[in-house]
């Protein structure tokens, strides 16, 4: 079943609030092999002008993927998750995520189209604090391989 193009313009509001924690930031930094002191040392982060330790730029993948999956799992959209691959992703940071931030993600469907027998879904997600301060805008393109691919 092809993706429903009437979903272009649809918005998925935040389902949860994610509290950014120091331990999660350090764990993520360890996983990507980044020893930047701003990710672990409160004094270094404060010396750089931040209220607390900051998260590596790709840390927001943790909450972004959950929000995009909520779109992918919408049964009315018609996306076959078993045939989906990630086509592209981009982050536009407005400021670093900091320990103590309470983040929410709002996802928007920007485009649905077919190319070479494959469905493409373009989305962007606004990551903001629960007080509405923008942190990051993410962009992703998901590809649902055609049945003959």
C-alpha positions in Angstrom: 0.0 0.0 0.0 1.5 3.4 -1.0 1.9 6.2 1.6 -1.0 8.5 1.9 -0.1 11.9 0.3 -2.9 13.6 2.2 -0.6 13.4 5.3 1.6 16.2 4.0 1.2 19.1 6.5 0.2 16.8 9.3 1.8 17.5 12.7 2.4 15.0 15.5 2.5 16.8 18.9 4.9 15.7 21.7 3.9 12.4 23.3 6.4 12.6 26.2 8.9 14.9 27.8 12.5 13.7 28.0 14.7 14.9 30.8 18.3 15.2 29.7 20.6 13.8 32.5 24.3 14.1 33.1 24.7 10.3 33.2 22.9 9.8 29.9 25.1 12.5 28.3 28.3 10.8 29.6 27.0 7.4 28.5 26.3 8.7 25.0 29.7 10.5 24.8 31.4 7.2 25.8 29.5 5.3 23.2 30.6 7.6 20.4 34.2 7.8 21.8 34.1 11.6 22.5 36.1 12.7 25.5 35.1 16.4 25.3 35.1 17.7 28.9 32.0 19.8 28.2 30.1 16.5 28.1 31.2 15.4 31.6 32.8 18.3 33.6 30.3 20.8 35.1 33.0 23.3 35.8 34.4 23.1 32.2 30.8 23.6 30.9 30.2 26.5 33.2 33.5 28.0 32.1 32.3 27.8 28.5 29.1 29.7 29.4 26.7 26.8 29.9 24.5 26.2 32.9 25.5 22.5 33.1 27.2 19.9 31.0 26.0 19.8 27.3 25.2 16.9 25.1 27.0 15.9 21.9 25.3 17.2 18.8 23.9 13.8 17.8 22.6 13.0 21.3 19.2 14.2 20.2 18.9 11.2 18.0 17.7 9.4 21.2 14.5 11.3 21.4 14.2 12.2 17.7 14.0 8.6 16.6 11.2 7.9 19.1 9.1 10.8 17.7 9.7 9.8 14.1 8.8 6.2 14.9 5.4 7.4 16.2 4.8 8.8 12.7 6.1 5.6 11.0 3.8 3.5 13.2 0.7 5.6 12.4 -1.5 2.9 10.7 -3.4 5.4 8.6 -0.1 6.6 6.9 0.4 3.2 5.3 4.1 2.8 6.0 5.5 -0.7 5.9 8.2 -0.5 8.6 9.8 -3.8 7.5 10.7 -2.2 4.1 11.8 1.2 5.5 15.3 2.5 5.4 16.8 5.8 6.5 17.6 7.9 3.5 19.0 11.2 5.0 19.2 13.1 8.2 20.3 16.6 9.2 20.4 18.5 12.5 20.1 22.3 12.7 21.1 23.2 16.3 19.8 26.4 17.9 21.7 25.7 21.1 23.2 22.6 22.8 21.0 20.4 24.9 22.1 20.7 28.5 21.7 18.4 31.5 18.4 19.4 33.2 16.6 20.3 30.0 13.1 18.9 29.6 12.7 18.3 25.9 9.7 17.7 23.7 9.5 16.8 20.0 6.9 17.9 17.5 7.1 16.1 14.1 5.8 17.5 10.8 5.3 15.7 7.6 6.8 17.8 4.8 6.4 15.6 1.8 5.3 12.2 0.5 6.3 11.2 -3.0 7.1 8.2 -5.1 10.3 7.8 -7.1 11.5 4.6 -9.0 8.8 2.6 -7.3 9.8 3.6 -3.8 7.8 5.8 -1.3 9.6 8.7 0.2 8.6 10.4 3.4 10.2 13.7 4.4 9.8 15.0 7.9 11.2 17.6 10.2 11.0 17.7 14.0 11.2 20.6 16.3 13.0 19.8 19.5 12.3 22.4 22.2 12.3 22.7 26.0 8.9 22.1 27.7 9.0 25.9 28.1 9.1 26.4 24.3 12.7 27.3 23.8 14.0 25.9 20.5 17.0 23.5 20.8 17.2 21.8 17.5 15.4 21.2 14.2 16.0 17.8 12.7 15.2 16.7 9.1 14.9 13.2 7.9 13.9 11.4 4.8 12.6 7.8 5.1 12.5 5.5 2.1 10.0 2.6 1.9 11.4 0.2 -0.7 8.9 -0.9 -3.3 7.7 -4.4 -3.2 10.0 -5.4 -6.1 13.1 -3.7 -4.6 
